[in-house]
Amino acid sequence: MPFVNLTPHEIKIYDENDQLVATVPPSGTVARVSVTYKKVGRFEMAPLYKAKYGSVEDLPDPKPGIMYIVSGMVKAAIPDREDVTAPGELIRDPNGKPIGCRGLKY
């Protein structure tokens, strides 16, 4: 099944043995969740805002045989879309920089 990466980053997918099994380049389209912010107060010198999340933007309609990779936030906003997945557990290098993910969240 072909993947379409709707994030701005290359996705490196590792299996349960931490072997690289796929590298999926960004498609050029980024699916996002719309968000608006409302100021609700202040703590010390910092203003505090409440985020309100809205609809998902730039997510194509389902197509047979295609699996879309999106951010975890986008996937959480549309849990019933069976053609949408997000990066699984992050794998990091010795300096803590993410280098890929262990599988995909479905």
Rosetta silent file (secondary structure, phi, psi, omega in degrees, C-alpha in Angstrom):
SEQUENCE: MPFVNLTPHEIKIYDENDQLVATVPPSGTVARVSVTYKKVGRFEMAPLYKAKYGSVEDLPDPKPGIMYIVSGMVKAAIPDREDVTAPGELIRDPNGKPIGCRGLKY
SCORE:     score description
SCORE:     0.000 S_00000001
   1 L     0.000  123.489  178.384    0.000    0.000    0.000 S_00000001
   2 L   -69.371  142.342  174.733    1.547    3.335   -0.983 S_00000001
   3 E   -99.556  145.620  169.660    1.982    5.980    1.693 S_00000001
   4 E  -120.391  117.065 -176.425    1.402    9.697    1.154 S_00000001
   5 E   -87.391  109.919  179.889    3.291   11.754    3.724 S_00000001
   6 L  -102.092   32.651  172.029    1.212   14.813    4.668 S_00000001
   7 L  -114.078  167.231  178.855    3.794   16.133    7.150 S_00000001
   8 L   -83.850    1.681 -173.737    6.631   18.563    6.359 S_00000001
   9 L  -118.234  149.714  169.749    9.273   15.993    7.359 S_00000001
  10 L   -63.337  137.772  179.775   10.709   12.827    5.867 S_00000001
  11 E  -110.222  118.878  174.864    9.333    9.851    7.830 S_00000001
  12 E  -103.718  120.066 -175.206   11.715    6.964    8.552 S_00000001
  13 E  -105.443  126.837  179.058    9.797    3.906    9.716 S_00000001
  14 E  -111.331  152.440  177.082   11.533    1.214   11.779 S_00000001
  15 L   -87.289 -174.320 -177.610   10.243   -2.235   12.694 S_00000001
  16 L   -66.847  -13.600  177.006   10.099   -3.794   16.177 S_00000001
  17 L  -101.555   13.691 -179.676   13.785   -4.780   15.845 S_00000001
  18 L    60.394   33.843  173.541   14.768   -1.169   15.057 S_00000001
  19 L   -99.277  131.824  178.349   15.545   -2.007   11.427 S_00000001
  20 E   -65.276  125.152 -178.617   14.696    0.696    8.911 S_00000001
  21 E  -115.262  -18.935  179.362   11.875   -0.612    6.712 S_00000001
  22 E  -161.842  146.416  171.466   10.698    2.502    4.845 S_00000001
  23 E  -125.647  122.360 -175.522   11.548    6.125    4.182 S_00000001
  24 E  -117.405  112.033 -179.789    8.628    8.275    3.048 S_00000001
  25 L   -71.027  156.865  175.751    9.444   11.749    1.683 S_00000001
  26 E   -64.357  145.421 -177.823    7.057   14.653    2.297 S_00000001
  27 L   -82.390  -16.647 -174.782    4.437   15.013   -0.437 S_00000001
  28 L   101.734  -14.471  174.396    4.495   18.802   -0.454 S_00000001
  29 L  -109.914  137.650 -179.696    1.033   19.043    1.127 S_00000001
  30 L  -120.660  117.616  175.479    0.743   19.346    4.907 S_00000001
  31 L   -79.150  135.022 -178.058   -2.476   18.347    6.673 S_00000001
  32 E  -138.774  159.198  172.599   -3.126   20.499    9.730 S_00000001
  33 E   -98.427  128.981  177.272   -5.764   21.046   12.398 S_00000001
  34 E   -68.873  148.643 -179.117   -7.084   24.603   12.484 S_00000001
  35 E  -146.230  140.588  172.340   -6.684   26.320   15.838 S_00000001
  36 E  -123.743  152.296 -176.961   -7.787   29.591   17.373 S_00000001
  37 E  -121.380  139.587  177.261   -6.502   31.075   20.623 S_00000001
  38 E  -125.457  127.774  178.460   -8.359   33.059   23.279 S_00000001
  39 E   -69.676  128.275 -177.014   -6.528   34.926   26.006 S_00000001
  40 E  -119.060   -2.969  179.137   -7.804   33.637   29.350 S_00000001
  41 E   160.618 -156.343 -176.668   -5.487   35.277   31.852 S_00000001
  42 E  -150.780  144.252  171.839   -1.931   35.754   32.950 S_00000001
  43 E  -128.224  117.108 -172.783    0.568   33.914   35.113 S_00000001
  44 L    55.627 -123.978 -178.039    3.397   36.108   36.338 S_00000001
  45 L   -92.831   -6.791 -172.702    4.500   37.989   33.202 S_00000001
  46 E   -95.516  127.447  172.664    3.196   35.397   30.702 S_00000001
  47 E   -69.675  146.011  179.281   -0.215   35.700   29.053 S_00000001
  48 E  -110.282  135.230 -179.266   -2.228   32.454   29.113 S_00000001
  49 E  -124.305  147.969  172.745   -4.248   31.286   26.098 S_00000001
  50 E  -106.198  130.726  179.430   -6.786   28.531   25.602 S_00000001
  51 E   -92.805  137.876  173.008   -6.588   26.700   22.277 S_00000001
  52 E  -119.528  119.344 -177.227   -9.727   25.651   20.433 S_00000001
  53 E   -92.480  140.569 -177.118   -9.120   23.045   17.754 S_00000001
  54 E  -116.370 -135.620 -174.189  -11.259   22.946   14.658 S_00000001
  55 E   -84.261  162.588  176.468  -11.380   21.060   11.416 S_00000001
  56 E   -85.115  134.659 -178.745   -8.600   19.266    9.587 S_00000001
  57 E  -113.266  146.581  174.730   -7.284   21.156    6.565 S_00000001
  58 L    63.709   33.550  173.228   -5.559   19.837    3.436 S_00000001
  59 L  -105.123  117.526  179.690   -6.423   16.166    3.994 S_00000001
  60 L   -63.906  159.687  173.022   -7.449   14.479    0.739 S_00000001
  61 L   -65.904  155.680  177.849  -10.532   12.310    0.506 S_00000001
  62 L   -57.396  142.815  174.614   -9.927    8.564    0.933 S_00000001
  63 L  -132.156  135.453 -179.574   -8.531    6.768   -2.127 S_00000001
  64 L   -55.584  133.536  175.317   -8.359    2.985   -2.460 S_00000001
  65 L    80.347    6.900 -179.687   -4.904    1.617   -1.725 S_00000001
  66 L  -115.961  134.816  172.994   -3.515    4.852   -0.219 S_00000001
  67 E  -117.349  124.754 -179.310   -2.515    5.378    3.423 S_00000001
  68 E   -93.363  132.766  174.403   -1.955    8.969    4.527 S_00000001
  69 E  -101.468  124.404 -179.124    0.683    9.752    7.181 S_00000001
  70 L  -129.775  176.018  175.710   -0.207   12.840    9.240 S_00000001
  71 L   -68.928  161.105  177.416    0.857   14.358   12.560 S_00000001
  72 H   -59.907  -35.910  179.935   -0.401   12.818   15.783 S_00000001
  73 H   -66.472  -41.237  178.074   -2.609   15.869   16.367 S_00000001
  74 H   -65.007  -45.445  179.905   -4.291   15.493   12.976 S_00000001
  75 H   -59.945  -40.157  179.590   -4.839   11.752   13.541 S_00000001
  76 H   -63.878  -29.637 -179.675   -6.364   12.471   16.966 S_00000001
  77 H   -76.095  -19.272 -177.546   -8.822   14.878   15.325 S_00000001
  78 L  -135.279   61.546 -173.788  -10.058   12.200   12.882 S_00000001
  79 L   -63.684  -20.164 -177.000   -9.823    8.857   14.706 S_00000001
  80 L   -88.140   -6.099  177.801  -12.390    7.153   12.450 S_00000001
  81 L   -78.200  109.068 -177.049  -10.450    7.656    9.194 S_00000001
  82 L   -78.365   -8.016  178.687   -9.007    4.193    8.558 S_00000001
  83 L  -100.098   14.391 -177.503   -6.803    5.485    5.728 S_00000001
  84 E  -124.929  134.190  179.110   -4.912    7.856    8.052 S_00000001
  85 E  -137.879  169.385  179.671   -1.998    7.004   10.332 S_00000001
  86 E  -136.818  160.396  178.312    0.657    8.910   12.298 S_00000001
  87 E   -56.644  140.471  177.453    4.262    8.236   13.286 S_00000001
  88 E   -80.484 -155.720 -178.472    4.610    5.721   16.118 S_00000001
  89 E   -54.485  130.744 -178.803    7.003    5.847   19.051 S_00000001
  90 E   -69.473  142.611  171.313    9.943    8.131   18.262 S_00000001
  91 E  -109.007  130.941 -175.010   13.418    6.672   17.884 S_00000001
  92 E  -118.331  152.663  174.793   16.165    9.102   18.909 S_00000001
  93 L   -78.774  176.207 -178.079   19.904    9.319   18.298 S_00000001
  94 L   -58.709  -20.635  178.757   22.347    9.442   21.275 S_00000001
  95 L   -91.930    2.268  178.895   21.859   13.230   21.475 S_00000001
  96 L    90.154    1.231 -179.880   18.080   12.923   21.775 S_00000001
  97 L   -78.959  130.013  177.325   17.307   14.065   18.232 S_00000001
  98 E   -62.573  133.733  178.628   14.424   12.151   16.607 S_00000001
  99 E  -119.706   -9.852 -179.762   15.644   10.047   13.681 S_00000001
 100 E   173.279 -167.792 -179.897   12.525    8.021   12.930 S_00000001
 101 E  -137.280  150.107  177.326    9.584    6.162   14.413 S_00000001
 102 E   -89.862  100.921 -179.882    8.868    2.616   15.469 S_00000001
 103 E    68.865 -168.405 -178.671    5.924    1.691   13.305 S_00000001
 104 E  -128.143  147.617  176.237    2.860    3.829   12.732 S_00000001
 105 E   -86.467  132.724 -177.123   -0.115    4.690   14.975 S_00000001
 106 L  -118.022    0.000    0.000   -3.413    3.530   13.553 S_00000001
